[in-house]
Amino acid sequence: MADASTTPVPSALDRFDAFMASLAGRKPAVFLDYDGTLTPIMPRPDLAVLDVAVRSGIERLAGLCPVAVVSGRDLEDVARLVALPGLVYAGSHGFDIRGPDLRVQIGAEHGPALDRAEAALRQDLAGIDGALVERKRFAIAIHTRLVAPQSKPAVADAVHRRAAAEEGLRVTGGKEIHELRPNVPWDKGRAVLSLLDRLGLAGGAVRPVYIGDDETDEDAFRALAGRGTGIRVMDGPAPTAAEWRLRDPGEVAVFLARLADALDLGRPVATPAL
């Protein structure tokens, strides 16, 4: 399992030919995070709407290789936002998965604990301006992007107190977010490995490629070490287990379009203008 490193990683767009060479002639299976990867991070989750051109690019790529969207959002939410039938969607960090002839749910027995935690957190955080409690089917997300800096520790304390009160739940984090989710050995990395097996993509002819921007995506980068490729979306150096980087969702869109061109033509092509 690869450890996160602060060593600068190359741009998968600037060095696209080298990226294609790293596939070693294998067909990619592309796994995509949503927020911060396909769309910019927004102050509220409902504002992160997929651009029409990005959706068209994903649709074209899906006609050339397997594509799955692996998001912390609820499955129904991310499937509605991407709105492309035939894709595999993994919501709640892979706890809820749906695709053609595929349905997987992990940790459903922890629903009552999530219900109790949600009610308590809404009460505990009611007096903190900007704290947003978002209930998902398999998790509770507490967003802090709109919370004043001096109030953020109080939000974190409330989340950890609630996790301690419910032994079936655990706390995870990300960019301006705390999450309570079922305390089971499951994450985006395990979900991707499971999907590779279930979809018959675990053989040597396929190279899984995972693109994501947050701490939860590092689970997938580590899980794919030695058998796949991780691309971290980041605008500067940061600890990561990914081998490649892209600067922002704009570069992700260009990269996906260029990858589709390369797969369509069977060879790398010139980089489109940003």
RAVENZI-V490430 format. One record per residue. N is the residue number from 0. RES is the residue in one letter. SS is DSSP state (H for helix, E for strand, C for the rest). PSI is psi as a letter, one per 20 degrees, with the letter a starting at -180 (* if undefined). OMEGA is omega in radians with two decimals (NA if undefined). Layout:
# RAVENZI-V490430
N,RES,SS,PSI,OMEGA  N,RES,SS,PSI,OMEGA
This chain:
# RAVENZI-V490430
0,M,C,p,-3.07  1,A,C,q,3.05  2,D,C,q,3.08  3,A,C,q,-3.12  4,S,E,q,3.07  5,T,C,j,3.08  6,T,C,p,-3.14  7,P,C,p,3.12  8,V,C,q,-3.06  9,P,E,q,3.09  10,S,E,p,3.11  11,A,C,i,3.10  12,L,C,g,3.13  13,D,C,h,-3.13  14,R,C,l,-3.04  15,F,H,h,3.12  16,D,H,g,3.11  17,A,H,h,3.08  18,F,H,g,3.13  19,M,H,h,3.12  20,A,H,h,-3.14  21,S,H,i,3.06  22,L,C,i,3.07  23,A,C,l,3.09  24,G,C,j,-3.14  25,R,C,q,3.11  26,K,E,p,3.11  27,P,E,q,2.88  28,A,E,o,-2.93  29,V,E,p,3.10  30,F,E,p,-3.01  31,L,E,p,2.88  32,D,C,r,-3.14  33,Y,C,f,-3.08  34,D,E,p,-3.13  35,G,C,i,3.14  36,T,C,g,3.08  37,L,C,h,3.08  38,T,E,q,3.02  39,P,C,q,3.00  40,I,C,p,-3.10  41,M,C,r,3.14  42,P,C,h,3.09  43,R,C,q,-3.09  44,P,H,h,-3.07  45,D,H,i,-3.14  46,L,H,i,-3.09  47,A,C,n,-3.08  48,V,C,p,-3.10  49,L,C,p,3.10  50,D,C,q,-3.11  51,V,H,g,-3.12  52,A,H,h,3.11  53,V,H,g,3.10  54,R,H,g,3.12  55,S,H,h,3.12  56,G,H,g,3.10  57,I,H,g,3.14  58,E,H,g,3.11  59,R,H,g,3.14  60,L,H,h,-3.13  61,A,H,h,3.06  62,G,C,i,-3.07  63,L,C,h,3.13  64,C,C,r,3.11  65,P,C,p,3.11  66,V,E,p,3.06  67,A,E,q,3.06  68,V,E,p,-3.07  69,V,E,o,-2.96  70,S,C,q,2.98  71,G,C,i,3.11  72,R,C,r,2.99  73,D,C,q,-3.13  74,L,H,g,-3.09  75,E,H,h,-3.14  76,D,H,g,-3.09  77,V,H,h,3.09  78,A,H,h,3.10  79,R,H,g,-3.10  80,L,H,g,3.12  81,V,H,g,2.99  82,A,C,l,3.06  83,L,C,o,3.11  84,P,C,q,3.09  85,G,C,i,3.07  86,L,C,r,2.94  87,V,E,p,3.11  88,Y,E,p,3.06  89,A,E,o,-3.13  90,G,E,r,3.12  91,S,H,l,3.12  92,H,H,k,3.09  93,G,H,j,3.10  94,F,C,i,-3.07  95,D,E,o,-2.98  96,I,E,p,3.09  97,R,E,q,3.06  98,G,E,r,3.08  99,P,C,o,-3.14  100,D,C,k,-3.08  101,L,E,p,3.06  102,R,E,o,-3.13  103,V,E,p,3.03  104,Q,E,p,-3.11  105,I,C,p,3.01  106,G,C,k,-3.11  107,A,H,h,-3.12  108,E,H,i,-3.13  109,H,H,j,3.13  110,G,H,g,3.13  111,P,H,h,3.10  112,A,H,h,3.09  113,L,H,h,3.11  114,D,H,g,-3.13  115,R,H,g,-3.12  116,A,H,h,3.12  117,E,H,g,-3.12  118,A,H,g,-3.12  119,A,H,g,-3.11  120,L,H,h,3.09  121,R,H,h,3.11  122,Q,H,g,-3.08  123,D,H,h,-3.03  124,L,C,j,-3.07  125,A,C,h,-3.10  126,G,C,j,-3.13  127,I,C,o,-3.11  128,D,C,p,3.05  129,G,C,i,3.13  130,A,C,p,-3.08  131,L,E,o,3.09  132,V,E,o,-3.12  133,E,E,o,3.12  134,R,E,p,3.00  135,K,C,r,-3.09  136,R,C,h,-3.06  137,F,C,j,-3.13  138,A,E,r,2.99  139,I,E,p,3.11  140,A,E,p,3.08  141,I,E,o,-3.07  142,H,E,p,-3.08  143,T,C,j,-3.08  144,R,C,h,-3.11  145,L,C,j,-3.14  146,V,C,p,3.09  147,A,C,q,-3.08  148,P,H,g,-3.09  149,Q,H,i,-3.12  150,S,H,i,-3.06  151,K,H,h,3.08  152,P,H,h,3.12  153,A,H,h,3.09  154,V,H,g,3.14  155,A,H,g,3.13  156,D,H,g,-3.13  157,A,H,g,3.14  158,V,H,g,-3.12  159,H,H,h,3.06  160,R,H,g,-3.12  161,R,H,h,3.10  162,A,H,h,3.13  163,A,H,h,-3.13  164,A,H,i,-3.12  165,E,C,n,-3.02  166,E,C,i,3.13  167,G,C,j,-3.10  168,L,E,q,3.06  169,R,E,r,-3.12  170,V,E,p,2.95  171,T,E,r,-3.07  172,G,E,r,3.12  173,G,E,b,-3.13  174,K,C,o,3.11  175,E,C,l,-3.13  176,I,E,q,2.91  177,H,E,q,3.10  178,E,E,q,2.93  179,L,E,p,3.12  180,R,E,r,-3.13  181,P,E,p,-3.12  182,N,C,m,3.10  183,V,C,q,-3.10  184,P,C,m,-3.10  185,W,C,p,3.13  186,D,C,a,-3.11  187,K,H,h,3.13  188,G,H,g,3.12  189,R,H,h,3.12  190,A,H,g,-3.14  191,V,H,g,3.11  192,L,H,h,3.10  193,S,H,g,3.13  194,L,H,h,3.11  195,L,H,g,3.12  196,D,H,g,-3.07  197,R,H,h,-3.10  198,L,C,j,3.13  199,G,C,k,-3.08  200,L,C,j,-3.04  201,A,C,i,-3.11  202,G,C,r,-3.08  203,G,C,i,-3.12  204,A,C,i,-3.07  205,V,E,p,3.06  206,R,E,o,3.11  207,P,E,p,3.12  208,V,E,p,-3.11  209,Y,E,p,-3.14  210,I,E,p,3.14  211,G,E,r,-2.99  212,D,C,i,-2.90  213,D,C,r,-3.13  214,E,H,h,-3.12  215,T,H,h,3.10  216,D,H,h,3.07  217,E,H,h,3.07  218,D,H,h,3.12  219,A,H,g,3.11  220,F,H,g,-3.13  221,R,H,h,-3.12  222,A,H,h,-3.09  223,L,C,i,-3.12  224,A,C,p,3.13  225,G,C,i,-3.13  226,R,C,i,-3.13  227,G,E,a,-3.05  228,T,E,p,3.07  229,G,E,p,3.08  230,I,E,o,-3.13  231,R,E,p,3.07  232,V,E,o,-3.09  233,M,C,q,-3.07  234,D,C,j,3.10  235,G,C,r,3.14  236,P,C,q,3.10  237,A,C,q,3.08  238,P,C,p,-3.14  239,T,E,q,3.02  240,A,C,j,3.13  241,A,C,q,3.13  242,E,C,i,-3.07  243,W,E,r,3.10  244,R,E,q,2.90  245,L,E,q,-2.97  246,R,C,g,-3.00  247,D,C,r,3.14  248,P,H,h,3.07  249,G,H,g,3.10  250,E,H,h,3.07  251,V,H,g,-3.13  252,A,H,g,3.13  253,V,H,g,3.14  254,F,H,g,-3.14  255,L,H,h,3.11  256,A,H,g,-3.13  257,R,H,h,3.07  258,L,H,g,3.09  259,A,H,g,3.09  260,D,H,g,-3.11  261,A,H,g,3.13  262,L,H,h,-3.13  263,D,H,h,-3.08  264,L,H,i,-3.11  265,G,C,j,3.13  266,R,C,q,3.09  267,P,C,q,3.11  268,V,C,r,-3.09  269,A,C,q,-3.13  270,T,C,p,3.05  271,P,C,q,3.13  272,A,C,p,3.09  273,L,C,*,NA
